[in-house]
């Protein structure tokens, strides 16, 4: 098939029916192996007539035309739709990704805190509290200190005299002072 | 029904007396020839059916303006060849989208075609014809199957008789080499 045919061997006048190989002459038929559905040629003129009527009554509704128009619309609108989709996607994706970043940062922080947490601190604190309580139980002065602390709060309570002095300093109504 | 000659059919159509009936006669006269001409080019029956209908719609739309510069038969054949080639062109792009060559798609279609029941040699012959370049294929089909003269083919394809003879000669050689392996 791919052998190159030399032009020198070509003589157009020889390319007549007699030059055909025998097998080629024998296998010649108008149908050449192709078949048609039953009654195809009986029905074809009627179908052609229908197509012509359809074409005449509504050429704008013709399939080929509408499909071409549809194709043009698709080709023109497709880039716009693609651009719009990208913008919408960016609009929705960025806040989500930001939030998710924050969330993940928080998670990371908490993970870091958890990672940096040293349980020995708690043990030390519990031990300190235990030692302090023992000291207080053993040492009466420590108990006293607690009581002193309570006296301190009691001694710092605001008396009526303090209120009267404050109101007088602020020139508050004397009737109010009388009530007091 | 007796078949009227082309010039009579044309005159009756252009005079506008019962156009539908006259056109129906033209369709009946040429439908088989056109069908098989197109079928040998586009291979698949359903595609052929679409192309044949488009050809006759074109003939209907333009027959009033036909001025007999050529024979009616030549004019109809030319429309058929052009429509078939346009269809092949569109199929070529579709085949590209499927990452296939049109030739291999056609050969596959031929293998699966329920309306192809040729013998093995006919199938091989069709496959070899499909592999020919478009012009050689057209020339081979017209000469081998339709038995048109080179002069008639020259009128249809707008090619010189010499070029047609050369195309046919090379087509026969390629097909023979493909089938016999020489």
Contacts between the chains, C-beta under 8 A, distances in Angstrom:
chain1	res1	chain2	res2	distance
A	1	B	131	7.6
A	1	B	174	6.3
A	1	B	177	5.0
A	1	B	178	4.4
A	3	B	177	6.2
A	5	B	170	6.5
A	5	B	173	5.5
A	5	B	174	8.0
A	10	B	166	6.7
A	10	B	169	6.0
A	10	B	170	7.6
A	11	B	169	8.0
A	12	B	162	6.0
A	12	B	165	3.5
A	12	B	166	5.6
A	12	B	169	6.1
A	13	B	165	7.4
A	14	B	169	7.3
A	15	B	165	5.3
A	15	B	166	7.8
A	15	B	168	5.3
A	15	B	169	3.6
A	15	B	172	6.7
A	19	B	169	7.7
A	19	B	172	6.8
A	20	B	144	7.8
A	20	B	172	6.4
A	21	B	176	5.6
A	21	B	180	7.7
A	23	B	121	6.5
A	23	B	179	7.7
A	24	B	125	7.4
A	24	B	144	7.6
A	24	B	172	7.4
A	24	B	175	7.4
A	24	B	176	7.3
A	27	B	119	7.4
A	27	B	121	5.1
A	27	B	122	5.6
A	27	B	125	6.0
A	28	B	144	6.4
A	28	B	145	6.9
A	29	B	145	8.0
A	30	B	32	7.8
A	30	B	36	5.9
A	30	B	145	6.2
A	30	B	146	7.8
A	31	B	36	6.5
A	32	B	36	7.3
A	32	B	40	6.3
A	32	B	118	6.7
A	32	B	122	6.2
A	32	B	125	7.5
A	32	B	126	6.8
A	32	B	145	5.9
A	33	B	116	5.6
A	33	B	117	6.5
A	33	B	118	2.0
A	33	B	119	7.1
A	33	B	122	3.8
A	33	B	123	6.6
A	33	B	126	6.5
A	34	B	36	6.6
A	34	B	39	5.0
A	34	B	40	7.2
A	34	B	45	7.6
A	34	B	115	6.5
A	34	B	116	5.8
A	34	B	118	7.3
A	35	B	115	4.5
A	35	B	116	6.6
A	35	B	117	5.5
A	36	B	35	7.1
A	36	B	45	6.7
A	36	B	115	6.4
A	37	B	45	7.4
A	37	B	115	7.0
A	41	B	31	5.9
A	41	B	32	6.1
A	41	B	35	7.5
A	44	B	27	7.1
A	44	B	31	5.5
A	44	B	35	7.8
A	44	B	52	7.3
A	45	B	24	5.2
A	45	B	27	4.5
A	45	B	28	5.9
A	45	B	31	7.0
A	47	B	53	6.8
A	48	B	27	5.7
A	48	B	52	8.0
A	48	B	53	5.7
A	48	B	56	4.6
A	48	B	57	7.3
A	49	B	20	6.9
A	49	B	23	7.9
A	49	B	24	7.0
A	51	B	53	5.1
A	51	B	56	7.8
A	51	B	57	5.8
A	52	B	56	7.6
A	52	B	57	5.7
A	52	B	60	5.2
A	55	B	57	5.8
A	55	B	61	7.9
